[in-house]
Amino acid sequence: MIKKIFLLTLLSVSCLSFSQSKLYGKITTESGEPIAFASILLVDLKKGRSSDKNGVFEFNNITEGTYSIRVSFIGFATKTKKITLKENENKRITFILKENNTLNEVTVTGTLKPVSRLETPVPVEVYTTAFLKKNPTPNVFEALQNVNGVRPQLNCNICNTGDIHINGLEGPYTMVTIDGMPIVSGLSTVYGLSGIPNSLIDRIEVVKGPASSLYGSEAVGGLINIITKNAITAPIVSADIFSTGWLENNVDIGAKYKLGKNINSLLGINYFNYNNPVDNNSDNFTDVTLQERISVFKKFDFNRKENRRMSLAGRYFCEDRWGGEMQWNKSYRGGNEVYGESIYTNRFELLGNYQLPVKENMNLAFSYTYHNQNSVYGDTFYLANQKIAFGQYTWDKKIQNHDVLLGSAFRYQYYNDNTTATKKAEKTKIYSVFLQDEIKLTENKSLLLGSRYDYNNNHGSIFTPRIAYKWKPNQNSVFRINAGTGFRVVNLFTEEHAALTGSRDILITEDLKPEKSYNINLNYLTKIHFENGSVGIFDISSWYTYFNNQIIPDYDTNPNQIIYSNLDGYAQTLGITANADFIFPFGLKSSVGITYLEPKIKRENENTTPILTEKFSGTWSLSYEIPRWFLSIDYTGNIYGPMRLPLLSDLDPRPEYSPIWSIQNIQFTYKRINNLELYGGVKNLLDWTPNKNVPFLIARANDPFDENVTYDPSGDVVATPDNPYALTFDPGYVYGPNQGIRMFLGLRYTLY
């Protein structure tokens, strides 16, 4: 079925028509280097293009008249010119953009309104498609591995599900939004992240630290906002296809076209297939989950009077994945003869934005998601259905030195599954109002005050205030301090689906209350010009987060259980993170980041370290252009410090802490052919895998249904000659990917 959908969608792309222009030109830097993929917009006609790899652009069939043409590119100041075209004139125009090294790029995530990165009181990191191309991946989840302080965490050696940690906090504390809409939630935080294709992404904005005063529950540890491409300025046709030495095949296709005079449409298709079982660690279990998935994305941008915004987008995601014993096939699905974990996912998303036709800047935004899960873990079925509807109204108003944002939101969530923990369908309603006021105290100082009130039909009233102060000592530096609170309502499946993949039982000892956090963050960002023409950007932050009522899975009290309760004590995380970016005049660009963490849980006067929280981490990238060879080289990598891992008993022979480990990659890109890039390289150059120096990863892989496990009268596992370590089957001892070194080869085609 998936392949039929994929072929039909491909055929639709071939039917698209497009046109080019009489206005043409080139976009360069101040040093004369062409700027590829810059966005060019004829403001009056609502026509958009992207420059090609040589910085060249063209428009066709433009009538005579006077027009405004605007050029923008991340890391450079936006430039607008007025041009006059005569009848039958071919006009050439050149844009020379002034580099600002990402300090003036526009962000929306920190304050829910467009603002320069240097001007926003909330620190926001921006990652563009150029960043994603340095290490090609089939989805957003893997692409974030080279973002400092952000770690994609695999949670199961068999089904390879995962979540995203920010600054050492578990995945449920990270909120993932698309165009600001909270559609990645609940079930999709476990199975939906791998289905977001890179082809639809314009940029990714990351906020580290609580954002609950604007975004509500789940935005406690941080926020990742995936911003989709604009249908006006996107390439006419684009394709990115690659394959790896493990026979992982990924196809990304994008196209834009017009529907009438006032509707611009964008189509994005992603297809991924991996159907090559590998067992390099010889435990008779697949090292990587086999997957086939398709994601189809459609977006409409509407041209309206006075440039008012209106967009509508939808995405359908379908995935079939399985992992398990090497001899497993679908005839064993749900049985107890051969162990396998098989997950069918069907997901639909709809999101839109509408600026009201009034003088004031008022916007309505909405999203709806439907997620259906048909899963089997051995002989345990997990059948779940989730629906989330969200609507939000905002009013942005400037009053003298005040920039006020007033908003209200409503969220409805329906969730039901076949487990005993869900006796009936859960229906959650959250009503929210929020107010934010950014006060400009002086020319270079501002204060932001914000607060949010939520009423949850299950938990009552929740209030989350925040305050931020920004000081710009000069045009190239900014100092910021942020403080605020966050809250989170619990979804147990999101918390720990290991209860399904192993033999542990979930034990809930009380009615769980919402978690609440208190956070303070200091940030300093500066840009420095060196005498040799090099430019450096330095960004350093430190933070402290304190939790009340934190819900931490207890693996230690009973190895056969995961015990949940509100923490009788407190939890805290403090740390420091730093990024340094350098641009050299001879074609070299480099970036390096490091994060140090000091997490602690205090329970009954005993201090412990959280499970799967690294002590330190680092990321880096080096990019070098060799114009005479039409070649660029990208070297990327990360490194992680020790993490405490979940052991099953005192006799468990596996190390309690992971070693220091690193994943490094290299890519070569050849750009001589017009509109076409050929690229290839090596992933995991060091051939690192977590099974090195470990007796086994999956506990009791030889007995996945625990048929030969002996228990004493109290339910504890007894050590026997067949089970000397007193273990039960469990695949949760995982902290890194199981794939070793592998080659990859691909091509990118772009028509502007």
N, C-alpha and C positions, 0 to 999 in steps of 0.2 A: 504493500500500500504506500509506504513511504517513497519508494522509487517511482511509482506512478505520479504521485504529487509533484515530486522533484522534476520529472520530465515534462509534465504539463506546464509547470511554472517556467521552465526554461524556454518552452515554445512561445510563451507570452512575451518574453523579453525580445525575441527576434521580430516581433510585430511592431515594436516601438519606432516612432519616427522622430527626427530631430532636425534642427537647422543651425546654421552658423551665421556670422555677422559681417557687416562692412566696416565696423570699427575694430581696429586691432592694435596690438601694442605689446609691451614687455614690462615686466616687473622685476626690479633688481634691488640689491642692497646698496648702501652708500659706497661700498668698495667695488661695485659693478657685478657681483655674483647674482645669477638669476635666482628668483624665489619660486620654487615649485609649489603647487597646490594652494596658492593664495586665492582668496575669495574676491571676485569682482562682481559688483552689483550695479546695474543701471537702475537707479532708485526710482525714476519716474515711470519706467516701463515694467518694473518688477521682474527684470530678466537677470539671471545670474550665470556665472561661469566660474571655473577654477583654472588657474594657469597650469600649463603643462610643465614637464621637468626642466624645460629651458626658460621658464618664466613667461612664456608667450600665451596670449589669449586672443580670441576673435568673437565678434558679434556679426550677425547677418540680418539683412532686411529691416534696417532701421530707417524710418521716415525722417525727413529733414526736421530740424528743431534744436532746441537747447536742452541739454540733459545734465544731470549730476551723476558722476560715476565714482563709486566708493570702492576702495581696495583695502582689505584687511588680512592679516596673517598673525597667528599666535607668535608672540615675541617681538612684534614690530608695531609701531604706532600706526593707527588707521589713517588713511589719507583720502580726501575727497576733492575732485576737480569738476569744474563746469566746462562743458564742451559744446560747441555749436556745429552741427552737421548740415551741409548743403545737399541739395538733391544730387544723387548719383556720385557722392563724394566717398572716397576711401580714405579714412582718416587714421593716422597713426598717433598713438599717445604712449608716453613712457612714464612709469611711476617709479620713483626712488624712495623706498621706505626706510625710515630711520629705526634702527634696532633699539629695542628697550629691554631685551633679555628677560622676557616674561614678567617684568614687574608691572606693566600696564595692561596686560591681557584682562579681558572682561570675564568676571565670574558671577554666578547667580546663586550658588549654593549656600554661602555663609549667611546671607541676609535676605534671601528670596527676592532679590532684585538685582538688575545688572549694575556692576560696579567694578572699577579697576582693582586688580589684585593688590596694588600698592595702597589703594585708598580704603579697602574694606577693613573694618575693625576686627574681623574674624579671619584668622589665617586659613587660606585655601590653597592647596596644591593642584596644579593643572597638568594633565598628561594628554598629549595630542596623539593623532594617528601616527605621526612620525615616531613617537615613543613605542607604540605598539608594533611597528614594523621592524624595530631593532632585533626582536626575538619573536618571530611569527608563531602564534598559537591559535588553536581553533576556537577559543572562547575567552571571555573576560576573566574567568576564574584563574586560569593559568597566566594570563597576561599581567596580573597584579603581583607576580612573584618578584619583580624587580622594582617595586615601589618601597622605599625605605619606611620601616615601621609597619608595613602591611604584609601579612603572611597568609597565603592560602593554605589551610590546614586540612589534610586528608584525615577522615575519621574512621575509615574502615578499609582493611586490606583486601576485601573481596568486592564490595560494590563501589568503592572509590568515591563515595560521597564526601563532601567537604564544606567548610565554611571559611569565612575571612576574618582573621584576627587583626585588630588595630591596636598598636601599643600594648600588646600582651593580653588584651581582653578577649574572651571567647567570642566565637562567631555570632551568637544571638545578640550580642551587644552592638553589632555593626548593622546599620541600616543601609540597604541598597535601594536606590530609587532610579527610575528612568524618567528623564525630563522633569525631575522634581516630584514625581508621583510615587508613593510607597507601594509599588506593585510586587516587589520581591519580598515576600513575607511568609511566615509559617512554613508550609510544605515546600515552597519554592526556594527557601534559604538552604534547603538540603539538596533538592534535585533540580532547581531551576537555574542556578548560577551558570552551570556548564552550557546552558542553551542560549546564552546571549551572544550572538555573533559579532565579531569585530567590524563587519562590513557596514553596520548601521551607525557606528560611533563617530561622532565629530570630536569629542573630547571627554575625558573623565576628570571630575573634580572631587577632591578628597578633603574632608574636614576631620581632623583628629581631635577627639574630645566631644563632650556632650552637645547635642543639637536638639534636645527634646523640647526646648521652649519654642522652636519653630516647627519641628517635624514630629513631635510626639514620641510614643513608646518605641523602643528598639534603638533609637539614636543615642545610646548612652556612651558607648565607646568611641563612636565616630560615624561618619556618613560618607558613602560613595555614591555620587550622582553621575549617572551615565547620560550624557547629552547626545541626542541623535542628530544626524545631519539635516541641514536645511534643504528642502527640495528645490529651492531656487539656485543655490550656489554649488550643489553637488555635481560631480562629473556626469556627463551624459550617459556613459557606460563605463563600468569598472568591473574587473574580475581579478581575483586572487586565488590561485590554486596551488596547493603544495601537498607533498607526500613525504613520509619518513621511512627510514630503514625498517621500522616495525610494521610497515604497510598501513599507517594511519593516513587517511586521505581526507583532505578538507577542500571544499569549494565555496568561495564567497563571490556572489555576483550582485551588482547593483546597477540600476538604470533610473533615469528620470525622464519625464515627458510632461507635456501640458495637456490638460483636459479643458478645452475652451480657452478663453482669454484670461480667466481669473483663477484657475486652479493649477497648481504645480504639484506633480505627483512623484513620489520616490518609491521604488521597489527594491527590496533587498532579500536575497535568498542565501541561506547557508545550509550546506549538506556535509555531514561528517560520517565517515564509516571506518570502523576498526574491527576486523573480523579474523584476527590471527592469534589464536591462543598461544601464549608464551609462558613457560615455567622455568625461568633461569635459576631460581633458588631451590628447585627440586623438592617442593613440598606437596606436589600434585594439585596445587591450586593456581589459577590464573594470576600472573603478576599484575596485570592491568585489566580492568573491566572491558569487555567487548561492547561496542556501541554502534548503533545506527540512528541518526537523528536528522531531522530537517526543521529549519526555522524559516518562516516566510514573514517578512515585515513590509508593511505598506503605510505610507504617510502622505497626507495631503496638506499643503500650505496654501491658504486662500489669500488672494489680493483683495484688500478692502480699502475703503476710503480713509484718507489721513493716516495711512500706514498702520492701521490697527491690526493686531495679531489675531490669527485664527488658524488652528491646526488640528488635525485629527489623524490618529495613527492606530494601527492594529498589528498584532503579531500572533501567529499560530506556531506552536512548538510541539513536536511529536518525537518521542525517543523510546527506543527499545534497547535496554542494556542488561547484560548479565555477567556474573563472575562466579567462580566456584571450582569444583573439581574438574580436572582436564577432560574427563570423559562425559561431562554433563551435556545434555541437549534438552530441547523443550519437552520431550516426552517424559522427562523426570520432574517437570515443574510442579512443585507442591507436594512431591512425594518424599519418602525417607530412605530411598535406596542410594541415590547419589546426591551430594549436597550442592545446591546452587542458589544464587540470589538473582532473581529475575525481576526487573522493574519496568513496567510500561507507564509512560507519562504522556498525558495529553493536556495541553495548556493553551488558553486563549487570553489575550490581553487587549484592552482598548483604553486609549488615553487621549485626552483632548484639552485644548486651551482656547479660550474665547475672551477677547478684550471687549468690554461692554461699549456700546455706541453712545457714550456720554463724554462730557468735557473732562471729567475726572479720570485718573488712571486706575480703572477698576478691572479686575480679571476674574473669570471663573475657570476653574480647572477640575477635571474629573478623571477617574480611572475605574476600570472594572476588570477583574481577573477571575478566571475559572480554571481550577486545577484538579485534575482527576488522576488518582494514583492507584495502580493495580500492581501490587508487589508481593513477592514470595521470598521468604528467607528460610531456606530448607523446606520444612513442612509447615511453616507458620505463614499464614496469609495476612497481609496488611492492605486493606482496601479503604481508601480515604478520598474524601471530596471536600474541596475548599472553594468558597466564593468570597471575594472581597470587593466591596463598592466604596469608593472614596470621592468626596466632593469638597472643594475648597474655594472660598471667596477671599480676595485680597483687595485692599484699597491703599494705594501708595500716594501720599499727600505731602507736599513740601510747604511748610509754614515758617517763613523767615529762616532762622538757622536750625530748624527742626525738619528732619526727614522721617515722617511717620508712616508705619506700615500697620494697618489694622486688618485682621483676618478672622475668619471662622471656618470650621471644617466639621465634617461628619464622616464617620467610618463605620461600616457594617461588615462584620465577618461571620460567615457560616462555616462550621467545620464539623465533619462527622467521619467516624471510622468504625471498623469492626472489632476494635479491641475492648477488653473489659474495663479499661480506664475511661472509656467514653460510653456512658450508659445511654445517653441520648444526644442528639445533635446540639452542638454548642453555638449559640447566637450571641454575638457581642456587638454592642453599640457604644460608640464613643462620640460625644459632642464636645467640640473644642472652640475656644476663642483665644486669640493671641494679639498682643500689642507690642510693637517695637518702635522705639524713638531714638534716632541717631542725632545727637545734638552737636553742632559744630561750635566748639568753645572758642577757638581762635583759628587762624589760617592753617595751622599745622597740628591742631589738637582736636579730638572729638571724643564723645562719650556715647555709648550705646546702652540703652536700658530696654530690657525685654521681659515679658512674662507670658505664661500660657496657663489657661485653666482647662482641664479635661474632666468630663464626667463619664465614668465607665459604669455601665449598668451592672457589672459584677463587683466592682471594687470601689465605687463611689467617686468622690472628688479627689483630684490630683492637681497640685499647683507647682509649676516649675519656672522660677525666675532666672534671669541671667544678666550680667553686666560686663561691658567691655570698654577698654580705654585704649585709644590709639594716639601715638605721638610721632610725627615725622620731623626729625631734626634737620633733614635736607631732602632734596628731590629724589635721592637714590637710597634712602634708608627709612625704615619704619620700626617702631617698637610697639608691641601690643600686649595687653594683659586681659585675659578672659576669665571669668568665674561664673559658675552656674550650677544648676542641678539637673539631674536626669531621672527618668523613671522607666520601668520596663514591666510589662505584664507577661506572664510565662506561658509558653506553649511547650508542653513536655516532649512532643515528638521532635520539635526543633531542637530542644535541649539535648536529647540523647536517644537517638534511634538505635544505639548499641544494644538496647534491650531486645531488639528484634534480631540483630545479626549474630548475637552470641547466646549464651545460656543464662545471662544475668536477668534477674527480675527487678522491676521498678517497685520501690517501696516509698510511698508518700506518707510521712508521719504526721502531717497537719494540713490545715487549709492554708495554701500558700498565698502570702501577701505580696503585693507589687514591690519590686526592688526600688531603692532610691539611692542616687549617688550625688556626691558633692565634688566639684572639680575646680581646680585653678590651673591656668596655663599661661606661661610667659613665652613670648616669641620676639625674635629680632631678625630682621631681614635687611640685607644691604647689598649694593652693587658697587664694585670697585674697578676702575680702569687702571691698567698697569702701563708703564712707560713703553713696553715693547708692542703695545697695541692689543694685548690680551684683555679679556674681560672676565671677572669672576663674580658669581652671585653666592652669597653665604646666608644660610637660613638655619637658625638654631632655636630650639624650643625645649622647655622643661615643664613638667606637669606633675600634679598630685591628684589622685582620685580616691575618695573614701566611700565605702558602700555600707548602707543599712539594709537589713533584711535580704542580703544577697543569698541567692539559691545556688549552691555549689553541689554538683553530684559527688556523693561520698562513695568512693571505690574501696576504701581501706577497711571500714568496719566489718564488712562481710564480702568476701570475694565473689559470692554468687548473687549479690544484689547491687543495685544502684539506688542509694537512699537519698530522698529529697526532703529538705526542710529549710525553713528560713534560718539563716546563720545566727546562732546564739553567740554573738561576738561582733567582729567587724572584719572587713577585708579592705586592703588598700593597694594601690599601685602607684609608684613614683618612678620617674625616669627622665632621661634627656635624649634628645635626638638632634642630629645636625646633618645638613646637606650642603655640598659645595659643588657648583657648576662652573666650568671654565670653557671659554671659547678662545682659541688661539688663532692668530692671523694666517697660519699656514695650513688650514683645513682640518685641524684636530679639535674635537669637542669631547669633553669628559665630564662625568658626573659621579660623585661618590657620596654615600650616606651611611650613617651609623646610628644605632639606637641601643641604649643601655636601659635595662629594666630592673626594678627592685620590687617584686610583688610579694605580698604576705597575707595569709589568712590566720586570724586569731580566733580560736575556738576553745573555750574552757581553759584559758591561760596557757594554751599550747599553740605555738607558731608553726605553720606548715607552708610549703610552697605549692601553688596551684599546679594541677596536672597540665602538661603540654604548654608551658609558658617558658619561652626562651629567656636566658639571662641577657643576651645581647644578639644583635643581628646587624648585618651590613649589606649594602648593595652598591654596584658600580656599573658604569658603562663607558666605553671608549669608542668614538666614531671618527673615522679618518677618510677623507675624500682624496682620490687621486684622479684629477680631471683628465690628464692625458691618457689614462687607461680606461676612462669611463667607469671607474670602479670605486665603490665605497666599502669599508670594512667596519663591522660592528662587533665589539666584544663586550658581553654582558655577564654578570654573575651576582651571586648572593652568598652569604655565609651566615650560619646560625649557631648560637651557643647551646650549651646543654639544656635539656628539658626533662622534667620529671615525668616518667611514663607509668601507665597503669599496670601494675603487677597483680597476679591472681592469688598468690599465696606466699607465705614466708619461704617456701621451698622453691619458688619460681627462679630458675637459673638465669633469666634474662637480666641485663643491666637495668638498674633503676633509673639511670639517667642516660640520655642519648649522648653521642659524641659530638664534637664540633664537626659540622658538615657543610659542604658547599656544592652548588650547582653552577657550572660555567658553560657559556655558549659562545660560538663565533659564527658570523654570517658574512658572506661576500655577495655584493649586488652589482650586476653589470647593467649599464644604462645607455648603451650606445644606440640601440634601436628605438626609433620614435614610438612614443606611447607605450613602450614595452620595457619591463624590467625582468631580468633573470636573476634569481637568487638561490643560494644554497649554503650549506654549512654543517656544523656539528653541534648537537645538543649534548649536555652533560659530558664535557670534555674529560673530566676526571674519572668517568665511569663509576660514580658513587651510587651505591644503593644501601638501604638500611639493614639488609641482612648480613652485611660484613661484620665479622667478629661477634655474631649473635647466634646461639644454637638453633633458634627458630623464631619466626615472626608470629605465625598463627598457632595459638595454643591448641594442642590435641587435634592437629590437622588430619591425623590418621583415624580419628573417631568423632566426626563432626556432629553426630546425633547423640553423643555421650552414652552410647549403649554399654560401654565397658567401664563406666565411672562408678565407683563405690562410695556410698554416703553413710555417715554414722547416724544414730537416732536423732541428733539435733540438726541434721541437714548439711553438715560440713563434709567436704570431700576427704576421703581417706586415701593416704598414699598406699599404692600397691605395686607389685613388680611391673605391671603393665602401665602404671601411672605413678612413677616414683616422685613426681613433683606436686602431686595432689591438685591437678589442674582440670578445668572443664574447657570445652571448645570455646574459643574467643578470638576474633580477628581484630580486636581493638588496640593492639600494641603497634601503633603506626604514628609516624611523625613526619615522613617524607615520602616522595614518590618512589615506586619500585622499578622505574625504567632506568636502565643504564645508558651508555653511550649509543648514539644513533645519528645517522646522517639525515639531512632533509634537503629537498630540492623543490623549487617552485617558480612561478612566474606571476607577474602583475601586468595587467593591461588596463590603460585608462584612456578614454576618449573624451575630450573636453568640448 
